[in-house]
Structures are given as structure tokens and as C-alpha cells.
């Protein structure tokens, strides 16, 4: 059996679920542990069910067995004498590891942020079907519908700006904050091919964006959705014709879900500081200096 630990935010969970689907397509027995990864994470919870997705959940007993974590006195004594016989595998870098796809027994802990972990065409089709929700299933407020109509009727570009959690002291040594220079360079790159481009800004720092991106072709998106704000934002972003991404898995999936052959996808040339992330980039992406 293989168990994949679910953890992180929506985009990260989507990568973990994509690996789950790929391994199952290869005939593996695979389950998801959607408890352990959130025990010490007060800000995040399992959210794939917002897409209406179901998956086989690992029991506590199955997790304990694969990680050799029984706490009875005999198991603890044995571990002290002979060591832990765990099947846990932690992702050591952001580089694609083909050996992961050949495993038959493992407890996998990581983010698996590369489309190389799900190259099966049937899996890709299933992921698109599951992640691309119909608007009427998600959006209930008139503002969201009005934004969608605007996006569909112009040369729309999703501009994703993530700031608040990237500039706090706990995370700023890991995450690169995309600079204003990066975004304005990406905007110029889009406009060089599409002069009438309209930029729909999706952000966690609306005030900063309003102060730095002004003009008739810039709109800071505001949603009234409460329960499914993240899913609604991803739906709207993926509906845009082109994409300027932050170094964020949420950006990544929003661009990936748009399968138009004409799309432009601009991404920062450095993803994070503490590991190699070359395999997160797809053939459809254009890198620009951060």
C-alpha cells in the first residue's frame, strides 16, 4: 500500500491528489492521509472535497503500520534495539523523482510539484474534469458572475499577486516575493503581443495592488463568496486567456487548467529559496526575472 500525506493549501493538495490519481492508474493500492499533515497547521484544512472530490482515506492503523509508529511498550523497546522500520519517504527536493512512481509500499510526505508526476493522458483528463467546476456549482453572487462575463469578453489576463504570508518573518527566508519590477515586466510582455489586454488582479493584498496598478485596464477582483472563495478565484483565473503567475501552486494550477494553445503563461524564474524547483516549470511557461 502507498499512503500520500495531504498537507498545505489548495494548490499543494491538488498536486498530492494528482500523484494519487497517477499511482492508482498504474494499478497501485493508494490512499490519502488527510489528518496527520494538518495537526500542527492551524491555518489549513483538507479542501479537495470543495471540488466534490472523493478519495480512499487511510485509517490511523494503516498510517501507524507504514510508519512503524505503534506506541505500545514492546514496539518502543524494539525500535530502541533495532531501529524504526518505517516506509516513510520525505521529498528531499523539488526535482522530479521517477522512483516515486515505481513504489508499491510507502508513506509519502511532500508536495510533488511537477506535472511529470501525472503524465498519463487519462489522468490529465480526469483531473481537468474534477478541478474545472461549472460556474453555477460554485458562484452564487452577482459580482462573481459579472467578473466572469468580463473575463470571457476581452483579452483577459489573470495577474496573481501573493504578499501577506510571503513577507512575514516566518516565511520570508523561504519564499521569494515577486517584485513590482517582475509584474510590470510581465505586463509589458503581454501587452507587446496583446495591446488591448485587460488585467484581472487576484491578491491577498488589495490595497497595495490598487496603489501600484492603476488604469482602466486593471481590475482588483473582489468576491462576495464565503465558503468557496478559493475555488471561485481559481475558476475565474483559469477562465482568463493569459496568466501572470506568482511563485504559488495556486497560480500554477489556475494556468494549467486553461488548456488553450494560444495562452501566454509568465512565471518568476526562481520559485523558492531553499530547494531546486526546476521541474515545476512546464513547456508552456515563459520565465522572467523575479
Secondary structure, 3 states (H helix, E strand, C coil): CEEEECCCCHHHHHHHHHHHHHHHHCCCCEEEECCHHHCCCCCCCCCHHHHCCCCCECCHHHHHHHHCCCCCHHHHHHHHHHCCCCCEEECCCCCCCHHHHHCCCEEEECCCCCHHHCCCHHHHHHHHHHHCCCHHHHCCCHHHHHHHHHHHCCCEEEEEECCCCCCCCCCCCCECCCCHHHHHHHHHHHHHHCCCCEEEEEECCHHHHHHHCCCCCEEECCCCCCCCHHHHHHHHHHHCCEEECCCCHHHHHHHHCCCCCCCCEEEECCCECCCCCHHHCCCCEEEECC
